[in-house]
Amino acid sequence: MTSPGACTETADPVATATTPGPVQRASGGAVPAEREHLLGIGAAAAAAGVSERALRYYQQLGLIVPRTTPAGTRRYSADDLARVARIRELQTLLGLNLDEIAIVLRNEDRMAQIRLTYHDERTSDEERQRLTRECLVLQEDLRGTVEAKRVALESFLADLDARIARAKDLLAGHRSS
């Protein structure tokens, strides 16, 4: 049987609740919402190293869900900033576009839910098996996404190597003339 850790240890549970109340932390403890440090959009953008416009766009796409005040002002938590860092990592490391990132984040969120349910003492062995199978499907989906990027990069590199070789051959032909 696949261990649940193989499914969820790489997932980063991120609380994106928009309603007041306890916020679940990756450490497992809850922090009352009124005691959690929240940032306005300008400070959050600066802390995350992105523009305010990017934060608004990520919210529009559903990638992040900051809290809002009764007046409609966005407030960003440490979990929101961690999620923005994950978005940027997926963009720069893997070259994923925002649609692909949405799928990855949705899968990672589901794996975090699986992890919590798997470790709940009330979860039956049969349910743990089902959760492990679901996790395997999510991991295989993510691997497929990464593999497609790898293949595209290899193709790009092969084309670039061919261009470099042609340029070198052209230069070598001019030198021998």
N, C-alpha and C positions, 0 to 999 in steps of 0.2 A: 504494500500500500504506500502511496505517496504521502510524505509527511506534510502537515499543513504549513510548516515553516517554508517549504519549497514554494508554496503558493504565495504566501503573504509576507514573508520577511522583507522582500524588496519593496512591497507596497508601503506608501507613506500615508496613513490615515489622516485625512484632513477634514476638520470640522468646518462646514460652511453654512451653519445655521443662520437664519435671518431673524429668528425670534429670540427675545431675551430668555435667559435661563442658563443652566449649567452647560458648559461647552466641554465636550470630551476631548481630551488631549491624547497624543500618541503614547504618552507615558501611562495612560489608563486612568489617571485621576481627572476629576472634574474641577473646573475653575468657574466660580459664579461669574456670569456675564458682566455684572456691574463692577467686578474687580479686575477684569481683563483689560489690558492696555490696548486701546484702539487708536488708530491713526487716521487723520483726514487724508484725502486723496493726494494732496501735495507731498505730505511727509511720507506717505506710503510709496508713492512713485519714486521719491528720492531714495528711500531705504531699499527698494527693490531694483533700482537702477533702470527703470523704464519711465516712459512718459505718462502723464495723467491720461492722455488720449488712449494709450495702450491699455491701461487699467479699465477704462470705460469700454473699450472694444472687447477685452477679455470677458467682462461682465455681460455685454450684449450677446456674446457667443455662448454664455453659460459656463465658461471655463472657471470663473470665480464667482462667488456670491457673497459680496461684502454685506455687512449689516447696514441698515439705514436708520437714521434718526426719524422721529415723527415729522421733522421738517423735510425729510428726503435726502439729507446729507449722507454720503457714503462714509462708512467707518470700516477700516481694515484691521484684521487681527494678525497675530504672528502666523497663524495657520494660513491665512490668505496670502501673506508674503512668501511663505514656504511654497505654496502652490504656484505663485508667479515664478519663483526660482526654478521650480520643476518644469514649468512651461518653457522658460528660456533654455534650460538644459536640454530639453527634447528638441528644441529648435536648433541649437548650436551643435550639440553632440551628434544627433542623428539626422538633422536636416528635415525634420518632420514639419509639415504645414499645420495650420491650426485645426483643420478638420481631422487630420490624423492624430493630433495631440488630444483633441476632444475624445476620441475613441480610446486612446491610451489611458487618459485620466479616468474615464468612465470605468474601464476595466480595473484600474488600480483601486478606485473607490469600491468597486464590487469585491475585489480581493480583500480589502480591509474589512468589509462587512463579513465576508466568509471567515476571516480570522477570528473576529469577535464571536461569531456563532459557533465556530468549531470548538473554541475553548470554553464555551458556556457549559457548565456542568449538567445542564438539562438537555443538552444535545445528544441524541441517540447515536449509536455506532452507525446505523444505516444512514442517518442524516449526515454524519461526518464523511461517509463514503461518497454520498451524493455531492457534498460540498467540495471534496477533493477532486471529483471528476469535473465539476464545473470550473474549478480553479485551473485544472489542466487545460481545458478548452481556452480559457482566457490567456494562459501563458503561451499556448501554441499560436493564438491569434497575434499576440505581441511579437513572437518570434518571426511570424510571417511578415509582419510590417517591417521589422528590422532587416530581415533577409532581402526583401524587395529593395530597400535602400542600399544594402551592400552590393547587390547585383548591379544596380544603376551606377553606383560609384565605380565598380570594377570596369564597367563598360566605358564610363567617362575617362577613366585612367588609361584604358587601352587605346582609346581614340587620341588622347593627349600624347601618349608615348609614340604613336604612329606619326603624329604631326612633328614631334621633336625629332624623330629619326629622319623624316623627310627634310626638315630644315638643316640638320647636320649633314645629310648627304648633299644637299644643295651647296652648302658652304664648302664642303670637301671638294666638290667638283669645280668650284671657282678657284680654289687654291692651287689645284693641279693644272689649271689651264695656263 
